[in-house]
């Protein structure tokens, strides 16, 4: 099964390469991004994903796919 980091980074990379977003506009906390890259079990909080959804922006489909990894 794909990890949260793998799923998120596929979306993120596609949006950066297409020019839809940059890291500074994405709403991603720098410390969270670092953890995402070094800790295979790290998942953004729902609150962090809400911010990222608006700032990146994520489609509803992308957002829902990422929310599947968030523990309530």
Contact map, one row per residue, 1 for C-alpha under 8 A:
111000000000000000000000000000000000000000000000000000000000000000000000
111101100000000000000000000000000000000000000000000000000000000000000000
111111100000000000000000000000000000000110000000000000000000000000000000
011111110000000000000000000000000000000011100000000000000000000001001000
001111111000000000000000000000000001100101100000000000000000000000000000
011111111100000000000000000000000000000000000000000000000000000000000000
011111111110000000000000000000000000000000000000000000000000000001000000
000111111111000000000000000000000000000000000000000000000000000001000000
000011111111100000000000000000000000000000000000000000000000000000000000
000001111111110000000000000000000000000000000000000000000000000000000000
000000111111111000000000000000000000000000000000000000000000010000000000
000000011111111100000000000000000000000000000000000000000000000000000000
000000001111111110000000000000000000000000000000000000000000000000000000
000000000111111111000000000000000000000000000000000000000000000000000000
000000000011111111111000000000000000000000000000000000010000000000000000
000000000001111111111110000000000000000000000000000000000000000000000000
000000000000111111110000000000000000000000000000000000000000000000000000
000000000000011111111000000000000000000000000000000000000000000000000000
000000000000001111111100000000000000000000000000000000000000000000000000
000000000000001111111100000000000000000000000000000000010000000000000000
000000000000001101111110110000000000000000000000000000011000000000000000
000000000000000100111111110000000000000000000000000000010000000000000000
000000000000000100001111111100000000000000000000000000000000000000000000
000000000000000000000111111100000000000000000000000000000000000000000000
000000000000000000001111111000000000000000000000000000110000000000000000
000000000000000000001111111100000000000000000000000100111000000000000000
000000000000000000000011111110000000000000000000001100110000000000000000
000000000000000000000011011111011000000000000001001100000000000000000000
000000000000000000000000001111111000000000000000000000000000000000000000
000000000000000000000000000111111100000000000000000000000000000000000000
000000000000000000000000000011111110000000000000000000000000000000000000
000000000000000000000000000111111111000000010000000000000000000000000000
000000000000000000000000000111111111100000000000000000000000000000000000
000000000000000000000000000001111111110000000000000000000000000000000000
000000000000000000000000000000111111111001000000000000000000000000000000
000010000000000000000000000000011111111101100000000000000000000000000000
000010000000000000000000000000001111111100000000000000000000000000000000
000000000000000000000000000000000111111100000000000000000000000000000000
000000000000000000000000000000000011111111000000000000000000000000000000
001010000000000000000000000000000001111111000000000000000000000000000000
001100000000000000000000000000000000001111100000000000000000000000000000
000110000000000000000000000000000011001111110000000000000000000000000000
000110000000000000000000000000000001000011111000000000000000000000001100
000000000000000000000000000000010000000001111101100000000000000000000100
000000000000000000000000000000000000000000111111100000000000000000000100
000000000000000000000000000000000000000000011111110000000000000000100100
000000000000000000000000000000000000000000001111111000000000000000000000
000000000000000000000000000100000000000000011111111100000000000000000000
000000000000000000000000000000000000000000011111111110000000001000100000
000000000000000000000000000000000000000000000111111111000000000000000000
000000000000000000000000001100000000000000000011111111100000000000000000
000000000000000000000000011100000000000000000001111111111100000000000000
000000000000000000000000000000000000000000000000111111111110001000000000
000000000000000000000000000000000000000000000000011111111100000000000000
000000000000000000000000111000000000000000000000001111111100000000000000
000000000000001000011100111000000000000000000000000111111100000000000000
000000000000000000001000010000000000000000000000000111111110000000000000
000000000000000000000000000000000000000000000000000111111111111000000000
000000000000000000000000000000000000000000000000000010001111111000000000
000000000000000000000000000000000000000000000000000000000111111100000000
000000000000000000000000000000000000000000000000000000000111111110000000
000000000010000000000000000000000000000000000000000000000111111111000000
000000000000000000000000000000000000000000000000100010000111111111100000
000000000000000000000000000000000000000000000000000000000001111111110000
000000000000000000000000000000000000000000000000000000000000111111111000
000100110000000000000000000000000000000000000000000000000000011111111100
000000000000000000000000000000000000000000000100100000000000001111111100
000000000000000000000000000000000000000000000000000000000000000111111100
000100000000000000000000000000000000000000100000000000000000000011111110
000000000000000000000000000000000000000000111100000000000000000001111111
000000000000000000000000000000000000000000000000000000000000000000001111
000000000000000000000000000000000000000000000000000000000000000000000111
